[in-house]
Amino acid sequence: MSKVDTGRIDWPRKNDGKITINFVDNAGDPIDVSGSNEITFVLAQSVGGPAVFTKTLTSGAITLATNSQGFIIVTDTETDVARKSYYYECRITNASAEFQTVAAGAFVIQDTFIGV
């Protein structure tokens, strides 16, 4: 079973970048996700709320750096939203179509001076 990382992500408003997700089990050992059918990252207004954006492995918006680490590419237009706390979740769909949530928590958009 995967360990759910509940770390907070602070993000400057209107900024490009990438989020690194390390896929590990409850013991902290790496999980090989290279055979996964899908990896999905969602930023939502709140738990159960409408999505602000969704990223997937199959769309190319999530890339694997290694078999147990992925990058989620985020653009400045996707983070051109109100300064507040949002909810994010990252989920793996394995080859058996089973779901595993590997990360979830607060995604806080911070004000920036330049470009606001």
C-alpha positions as CSV (number, residue, x, y, z in Angstrom):
1,M,0.0,0.0,0.0
2,S,1.2,3.5,-0.8
3,K,1.9,6.1,1.8
4,V,-0.2,9.3,1.4
5,D,2.0,12.4,1.5
6,T,0.0,15.1,3.1
7,G,2.4,17.9,2.6
8,R,1.4,21.5,2.0
9,I,2.4,23.1,-1.4
10,D,2.9,26.8,-1.4
11,W,2.8,28.3,-5.0
12,P,3.4,31.8,-6.2
13,R,0.4,33.1,-8.2
14,K,0.9,33.2,-12.0
15,N,4.1,31.1,-11.9
16,D,5.3,28.2,-14.1
17,G,7.0,25.2,-12.5
18,K,6.9,21.6,-11.6
19,I,5.8,19.6,-8.6
20,T,7.8,16.6,-7.6
21,I,6.0,13.5,-6.3
22,N,7.9,10.6,-4.7
23,F,5.9,7.4,-4.8
24,V,6.6,5.4,-1.7
25,D,5.0,2.7,0.4
26,N,4.1,2.9,4.1
27,A,7.7,1.9,5.0
28,G,9.1,4.7,2.9
29,D,10.4,2.4,0.2
30,P,10.0,3.5,-3.4
31,I,7.0,2.1,-5.4
32,D,7.6,1.3,-9.1
33,V,4.9,3.2,-10.9
34,S,6.3,2.7,-14.4
35,G,3.6,0.1,-15.2
36,S,0.7,2.3,-14.1
37,N,-2.2,2.9,-16.5
38,E,-2.6,6.4,-15.3
39,I,-1.4,9.0,-12.8
40,T,-3.8,11.8,-12.1
41,F,-3.1,15.1,-10.2
42,V,-6.1,17.4,-9.5
43,L,-6.2,20.8,-8.0
44,A,-9.7,21.6,-6.6
45,Q,-11.5,24.4,-4.9
46,S,-11.9,22.1,-1.9
47,V,-12.3,18.4,-1.0
48,G,-15.1,17.3,-3.3
49,G,-15.2,20.7,-5.0
50,P,-14.8,21.6,-8.6
51,A,-11.4,21.1,-10.2
52,V,-9.2,24.1,-11.0
53,F,-7.1,21.9,-13.3
54,T,-6.3,18.2,-13.8
55,K,-3.0,16.7,-15.0
56,T,-2.5,13.2,-16.2
57,L,0.4,10.9,-17.3
58,T,-1.4,9.9,-20.5
59,S,-1.8,13.6,-21.5
60,G,1.9,14.2,-21.0
61,A,1.4,16.7,-18.2
62,I,3.0,14.3,-15.7
63,T,6.3,12.8,-16.5
64,L,8.3,10.1,-14.7
65,A,11.8,11.1,-13.7
66,T,12.4,7.6,-12.4
67,N,10.2,4.5,-11.7
68,S,9.3,6.0,-8.3
69,Q,9.3,9.8,-8.9
70,G,7.1,12.0,-11.1
71,F,6.9,15.6,-12.1
72,I,3.7,17.5,-12.6
73,I,4.1,20.5,-14.9
74,V,2.1,23.6,-13.8
75,T,1.7,26.7,-16.0
76,D,1.3,30.4,-15.0
77,T,-2.2,30.5,-16.5
78,E,-3.3,27.6,-14.3
79,T,-2.1,29.4,-11.2
80,D,-3.7,32.7,-12.2
81,V,-6.4,32.1,-9.5
82,A,-7.5,33.7,-6.3
83,R,-5.0,33.8,-3.4
84,K,-6.3,31.2,-1.1
85,S,-5.9,27.6,0.0
86,Y,-7.0,24.9,-2.5
87,Y,-6.9,21.1,-2.2
88,Y,-4.7,18.8,-4.3
89,E,-4.7,15.0,-4.7
90,C,-2.5,12.7,-6.8
91,R,-3.7,9.2,-7.6
92,I,-2.2,6.2,-9.3
93,T,-4.3,3.7,-11.4
94,N,-2.3,0.5,-11.6
95,A,-2.4,-2.1,-14.3
96,S,-5.2,-3.9,-12.5
97,A,-7.3,-0.7,-12.5
98,E,-6.9,-0.3,-8.8
99,F,-6.6,3.2,-7.4
100,Q,-4.0,4.4,-4.8
101,T,-3.9,8.0,-3.5
102,V,-0.3,8.9,-3.0
103,A,-0.5,12.6,-2.1
104,A,-3.2,15.0,-0.9
105,G,-3.3,18.2,1.0
106,A,-3.4,22.0,0.9
107,F,-2.2,23.9,-2.2
108,V,-1.8,27.5,-1.2
109,I,-1.6,30.2,-3.8
110,Q,0.6,33.1,-2.6
111,D,0.4,36.7,-3.9
112,T,3.3,37.9,-6.0
113,F,4.3,41.5,-6.7
114,I,5.4,41.2,-10.3
115,G,2.8,40.2,-12.7
116,V,-0.2,40.6,-10.4
